[in-house]
Every structure is written in C-alpha cells, then in structure tokens.
Amino acid sequence: GFSLVYNSSRVINFAQGELLLLGGLVLYSLSQAAHLGPVSALVATGLFGFALGHVLYATTLGVSLRAEPLNQLMLTVAASLVWQGAAILIWGKNPLKLDQFLPLPALRLGPLFFSQNTVTALVVSVSSVAALSVFLGCTRTGRAVRAVSMNALAASLQGVNPVRSQALSFALSGVLASLAAMAVGPQTMLRYDMGFGLGLKGFVAATLGGYSSLPKAFAGGLALGILEAGLTLAFSAD
C-alpha cells in the first residue's frame, strides 16, 4: 500500500494503518450482523477497502493536487487522527476479536512452526502481492498506473489520466489494508490505536525494501517480521 501510493503520487500515506483498522472494524460488524462466510467476507472486505481508499484520496491528495508534498503528507496524518477518532466514537476503546475467516492448518517445517494465523497471513499476503503484480503488469489499467508512477506528464500525453490512476492507487491500497486486517485481526484483536503501530511497521518495511518495487517492499516486510520474531524469541528466552 505504501509503495503503490508513493509511486503514483510521491506521497507517503500515513493513514495506511487506519485503512487497516477501519477495514477490520467494518468486517467485524458485518460478521456479527450477517455471519459472513469466507467468500462473502473476502468480497465485502475488498469492496469496503476499495471505497475507503477512494474516500481517503478525495479528502487528502484530491483536494491538494498542487500543494507542496509536505502539506499533502500532513493531510494524510490528519486523516489518520480523524479516522482514529471515528473508530473510537463508533466502536469504542475496548479491543474486539475478529473471527478467522480463512482458517488454514498449522505448518511445521523442521525446527520452524507456523501457527494457523501465521499460515493464513502468509497465504493472504503472498496471494495479494501476486494478484497485484499480475494486475499492474498484464492489464491496460495496471500499465497506466505504472506509467503515471514513472512519468505523470508523459503518461498524460499518451492519454492516461494521472488523477484517475492516483485515485485507483489509493483504492487498491485500501483493499490491501482491509485484507491485511483479515489476517492481523484474529491475532492481535482490533484496537482503536493499532493503526499507528502497524502503519509505522509498513512504512519501515517499505523503506527497507524500497518504494520503487512491490516485490522489494514485500521482501522488506518479510525481513522486518522475521527480525521482530527473532528478537521476541531471544528476549523472551532470557
């Protein structure tokens, strides 16, 4: 999500964590009201994330296309605070447990053990990155997004609408964040203040891997996760 938004608009989206938070909270409410199955949960999550990403674009970059990058960045910070406040007003401050919609069996590979939630998170993340890579590389719309990320002016001269591509990048980042909520929510529970911490991890992961490449950003996330897990094991053992 960070990589998509940055490449299309050169803006770091500090509301990415709140996209995840709200996606998870809405999914929680839907699951309580409608008892969603795996397929319907995936569809509902994707649609809501897509719409939420569009709303984020319309209220930040969409109203400040000609503003300085720092001003655009601060708008995403403001959106993060506003959406966190909205989460408190609607869902309260108590942690909420999200059901595991895609329960996959635990896996052991020699000395490594992957819990059910970890396997589900890995499958969701790898599948998301693979699907996004196919979309960006093999579809006309995806290639338009890539063209804008390389040179917005040149892309517009070829008939590509940069504003539409930027809005789509925000929407896709919302889909990714909501899918991440499906994987993270059952492990950590949903809390009103979790968006900042998870968003900060995403920012660090994208910085480690590099914003210019989705696979590299994904690799940065894996590296950060492995490092965090290793440090947790090391210090908990002491």
Residue pairs with C-beta under 8 A, 6 or more apart in sequence:
1 13
1 16
1 19
1 172
1 173
1 174
1 176
1 177
1 202
2 12
2 13
2 16
2 173
2 202
2 203
2 205
2 206
2 211
2 217
3 206
3 211
3 212
3 213
3 214
3 217
4 132
4 145
4 169
4 172
4 173
4 176
4 214
5 11
5 12
5 13
5 16
5 169
5 170
5 173
6 12
6 13
6 206
6 211
7 149
7 169
7 211
7 212
8 145
8 148
8 149
8 165
8 166
8 168
8 169
9 61
9 72
9 166
9 169
10 69
11 60
11 61
11 69
11 72
11 73
11 76
12 73
12 76
12 203
13 56
13 76
13 170
13 173
14 73
14 76
14 77
14 80
14 199
14 203
15 56
15 60
15 76
15 77
15 79
15 80
15 83
15 195
15 199
16 173
16 177
16 199
16 202
16 203
17 80
17 177
17 194
17 195
17 196
17 197
17 198
17 199
17 200
17 202
18 79
18 80
18 83
18 84
18 87
18 195
18 199
19 49
19 52
19 53
19 56
19 173
19 174
19 177
19 178
19 195
20 177
20 178
20 180
20 181
20 184
20 194
20 195
20 198
20 199
21 83
21 84
21 87
21 181
21 190
21 192
21 194
21 195
21 198
22 52
22 83
22 86
22 87
23 45
23 48
23 49
23 52
23 174
23 177
23 178
23 179
23 180
23 181
24 98
24 178
24 181
24 182
24 184
24 185
24 190
25 87
25 90
25 91
25 96
25 190
26 48
27 36
27 41
27 44
27 45
27 48
27 98
27 178
27 181
27 182
27 185
28 91
28 96
28 98
28 185
28 190
29 91
30 36
30 41
30 44
31 41
31 98
31 99
31 101
34 40
36 44
36 101
37 101
38 101
38 102
41 101
41 182
42 101
42 102
42 179
42 182
45 175
45 178
45 179
45 181
45 182
46 175
46 178
46 179
48 178
49 171
49 174
49 175
49 176
49 177
49 178
49 179
50 171
50 172
50 174
50 175
51 171
51 174
52 174
52 178
53 170
53 171
53 172
53 173
53 174
53 175
53 177
54 167
54 170
54 171
54 174
56 76
56 79
56 170
56 174
57 166
57 167
57 170
57 171
58 167
59 75
59 79
60 72
60 75
60 76
60 79
61 72
61 75
61 166
61 170
62 163
62 167
63 75
64 71
64 72
64 75
65 163
80 195
80 196
80 199
83 195
84 192
84 193
84 195
84 196
87 192
87 195
88 192
91 190
91 192
92 192
93 191
93 192
95 189
95 190
95 191
96 189
96 190
96 191
97 185
97 186
97 189
97 190
98 181
98 182
98 185
98 186
98 189
98 190
99 186
100 116
100 117
100 120
100 186
101 182
102 120
102 123
102 124
102 182
103 116
103 120
104 116
104 119
104 120
104 123
105 116
105 119
106 113
106 114
106 115
106 116
106 119
107 113
107 114
107 119
108 114
114 122
117 183
117 186
117 187
118 187
120 183
120 186
121 183
121 184
121 187
124 179
124 180
124 182
124 183
125 180
125 183
125 218
125 221
128 176
128 179
129 214
129 215
129 218
132 172
132 176
132 214
133 214
133 215
135 141
135 142
136 142
136 143
136 145
136 146
136 214
137 143
137 146
141 168
144 155
144 160
144 161
144 165
145 165
145 168
145 169
147 154
147 155
147 158
147 160
147 165
148 155
148 160
148 162
148 165
148 166
152 162
155 162
155 165
156 162
180 198
181 190
184 198
188 194
201 221
201 224
202 221
204 220
204 224
205 217
205 220
205 221
205 223
205 224
206 217
206 220
206 221
207 220
208 220
208 223
208 224
209 216
209 217
209 218
209 219
209 220
209 221
209 223
210 216
210 217
210 220
211 217
